[in-house]
Amino acid sequence: RRMKARAPPPPSQPSAASRIHSEHKSPTETALISDQSLVSMKENMLNRSVDFTVILPSGVEQRSTVQGSKAVMDLLVDLCSQYRLNPSQHSLELKSTGTQQRLSYKPNTLIGALDVETVLLKEKVPEEKVKRPLPRVPEKSVRLVVNYLKTQKAVVRVSPEVPLHNIIPAICEKCEVSQEHIVLLRDGITGEELELTKSLEELGIKELYAWDRKREPSRKTSVSSDAIEKEKTRLLGLFNADTRSSK
């Protein structure tokens, strides 16, 4: 009996390792392909021409076209040279296409890497120099003698140029008198009430009487012994002068 011929072997198939290698490329190969694509994309962006609108400081709009490989700083110099402006006194504000959002950039950023539609050429606002505060002039003050409670005295240093109502708090604190009950008198004899809108300088005084309406019933009983002695001395002097003149 004749034996049947053997069937031909099946077509050779790639091994499992080769299939895995072809289906799953190594990270290095994938990264290399990605880098090549990125470089190609960047080259296309930098080699292309970029059209945009330039708005000058005066508000005039101009159309301009540059290569994408031009740096922002170089663009500033070129635009200033073209429109006869000083680059050191101007800056660029870049706005994106469509949304007109302000784009951030560095001086060496390439125009092709930015999605620019509008370029504003703006004049820098000079920063005002910080002025040093003038040295504070010491406030003029005088020693004010305050008589109160008939025999009490206090010395308060106050400004002679401000109205009396401004120095009442200092007087009340020193003499322990309530502001609601105090009345300022020229002296304890005449009982002349001082105008609180006038200053010590306007009134020509450096001494006054603080009458406490709550603790002293009337102005007449507020006369201090010191004031009485002064008045006695004054009257005695006048009497002696009249006596000498009559002789």
C-alpha positions in Angstrom: 0.0 0.0 0.0 1.2 3.5 -0.8 1.4 6.0 2.0 -0.3 9.4 1.6 2.0 12.3 1.3 2.3 14.5 4.4 0.4 17.7 4.4 2.6 20.8 4.0 3.5 22.7 7.3 1.4 25.7 8.2 2.7 29.1 7.2 5.2 30.4 9.8 3.8 32.8 12.3 5.8 35.4 14.3 6.7 34.3 17.7 4.8 35.6 20.7 7.8 37.7 21.8 7.9 39.4 18.4 4.2 40.0 18.5 4.4 41.6 21.9 7.4 43.7 20.8 5.5 45.0 17.8 2.3 45.7 19.7 4.0 47.2 22.8 6.9 49.4 21.9 9.4 50.2 24.6 9.1 53.5 26.6 12.3 54.7 25.1 11.1 54.2 21.5 7.7 55.8 22.4 9.4 58.8 24.0 11.7 59.2 21.0 8.7 59.3 18.7 6.9 61.8 20.9 10.0 64.0 21.1 10.4 63.9 17.3 6.7 64.9 16.9 7.1 67.7 19.4 10.2 69.0 17.7 8.5 68.9 14.4 5.5 70.7 15.8 7.7 73.4 17.3 9.6 73.8 14.1 6.3 74.3 12.2 5.2 76.9 14.8 8.5 78.8 14.7 8.8 78.8 10.9 5.3 80.1 10.3 4.5 83.7 9.9 2.5 85.3 12.8 -0.1 88.0 12.0 -1.4 90.2 14.7 -2.8 93.7 15.3 -0.5 96.3 16.9 -2.2 99.0 19.0 0.1 102.0 19.5 0.2 104.2 22.6 -1.9 106.8 20.6 -4.6 104.2 20.1 -3.9 103.7 16.4 -4.1 100.1 15.1 -1.7 98.6 12.7 -1.4 95.1 11.1 2.0 93.4 11.4 3.6 90.1 10.4 6.7 88.5 11.9 8.4 85.2 11.9 7.5 82.9 14.8 11.1 82.5 15.7 11.4 86.2 16.8 11.7 86.8 20.6 9.3 89.1 22.3 12.1 91.5 23.4 13.3 91.7 19.7 9.7 92.4 18.7 9.5 95.3 21.1 12.8 96.8 19.8 11.6 96.4 16.2 8.2 98.0 16.8 9.7 100.9 18.7 12.2 101.4 15.9 9.4 101.3 13.3 7.3 103.8 15.1 10.1 105.9 16.4 9.6 105.2 20.1 12.1 104.5 22.9 12.1 100.8 23.8 13.2 101.5 27.4 10.1 103.6 27.9 7.6 101.1 26.5 6.4 97.5 27.1 4.3 94.9 25.2 1.1 93.4 26.4 0.1 90.3 24.4 -3.5 89.1 24.1 -4.6 85.7 22.9 -6.7 84.9 19.9 -10.4 84.9 20.5 -10.6 85.3 24.3 -8.3 88.3 24.3 -6.8 87.0 27.6 -3.5 88.6 28.7 -0.6 86.2 27.9 2.3 85.8 30.3 5.8 85.6 28.7 9.5 86.1 29.3 11.7 88.5 27.2 13.2 85.5 25.3 9.8 83.8 24.6 9.3 83.2 20.9 6.3 84.8 19.3 5.5 81.5 17.5 5.1 79.7 20.8 2.3 82.1 21.8 -1.2 82.3 20.5 -1.1 86.0 19.8 -3.8 88.1 18.1 -3.2 91.5 19.6 -0.1 93.3 20.7 -0.4 96.5 22.8 2.6 98.8 22.7 2.2 100.6 26.0 4.1 103.5 27.5 5.6 102.8 30.9 4.2 104.9 33.7 7.2 106.3 35.6 7.1 105.3 39.2 6.9 108.3 41.5 9.8 108.6 43.8 8.9 107.9 47.3 9.0 111.2 49.1 10.6 111.2 52.5 8.3 112.7 55.1 9.4 116.1 56.3 10.9 116.2 59.7 8.2 116.8 62.3 8.4 120.2 63.7 8.0 120.1 67.5 4.7 121.6 68.5 4.9 124.9 70.3 3.8 124.7 73.9 3.6 126.8 77.0 3.2 126.2 80.8 -0.3 127.1 81.7 -1.0 127.8 85.4 -4.5 126.5 86.4 -6.0 127.7 89.7 -8.8 125.6 91.1 -10.7 124.7 94.3 -9.8 128.1 95.8 -6.3 127.2 96.9 -5.1 124.5 94.5 -2.7 125.1 91.6 -1.6 122.9 88.7 0.7 123.4 85.7 -0.3 122.0 82.3 1.8 122.2 79.2 -0.5 123.0 76.3 -0.4 124.6 72.9 -1.0 128.4 73.0 -2.4 128.4 69.5 -5.4 126.0 69.8 -8.9 127.0 71.1 -9.5 126.6 74.8 -12.0 123.8 74.3 -9.1 121.7 72.9 -7.1 122.0 76.1 -10.0 121.4 78.5 -9.5 117.6 78.6 -5.8 118.1 79.7 -6.9 120.6 82.4 -9.7 118.3 83.6 -7.3 115.3 83.8 -4.7 117.4 85.7 -7.1 119.0 88.2 -9.4 115.9 88.4 -12.4 117.9 87.3 -15.3 116.7 85.2 -15.6 118.3 81.7 -19.4 118.6 82.3 -18.9 120.9 85.3 -15.8 123.0 84.4 -15.9 126.6 83.4 -12.8 128.5 82.5 -12.5 132.0 84.1 -9.9 134.7 83.5 -9.3 134.8 87.3 -11.1 134.1 90.6 -11.9 137.7 91.3 -13.8 139.2 88.4 -15.3 135.8 87.4 -15.0 136.7 83.7 -15.8 133.6 81.7 -13.3 132.9 78.8 -14.4 132.3 75.2 -13.6 128.7 74.5 -13.2 129.5 70.8 -10.1 131.7 71.4 -6.6 130.5 72.2 -4.3 131.5 75.1 -2.3 133.5 72.6 -5.4 135.5 71.5 -6.4 136.1 75.0 -2.9 137.0 76.1 -2.9 134.8 79.2 -0.8 132.0 80.7 -2.9 131.6 83.8 -6.6 131.0 84.4 -9.1 129.7 86.9 -11.0 126.4 86.5 -14.3 126.7 88.3 -16.0 123.4 89.2 -19.7 124.2 89.3 -20.5 120.9 91.1 -17.9 121.3 94.0 -18.1 125.1 94.2 -21.5 126.6 94.6 -20.8 130.0 93.1 -18.1 132.0 91.4 -17.8 134.4 94.3 -16.9 131.6 96.8 -14.3 130.3 94.3 -11.9 133.1 94.8 -8.6 131.7 95.9 -6.6 133.1 98.7 -3.8 133.7 96.4 -6.0 135.8 94.2 -7.1 137.8 97.2 -3.5 138.5 98.2 -2.7 139.6 94.7 -5.6 142.0 94.7 -4.7 143.3 98.1 -1.1 144.0 96.9 -2.4 145.8 93.9 -4.8 148.0 95.9 -2.1 148.7 98.5 0.2 149.8 95.7 -2.4 152.1 94.3 -3.1 153.6 97.7 0.7 154.3 98.4 1.0 155.9 95.0 -1.9 158.2 95.6 -0.5 159.1 99.1 2.9 160.0 97.6 1.3 162.1 94.9 -0.8 164.0 97.4 2.2 165.0 99.5 
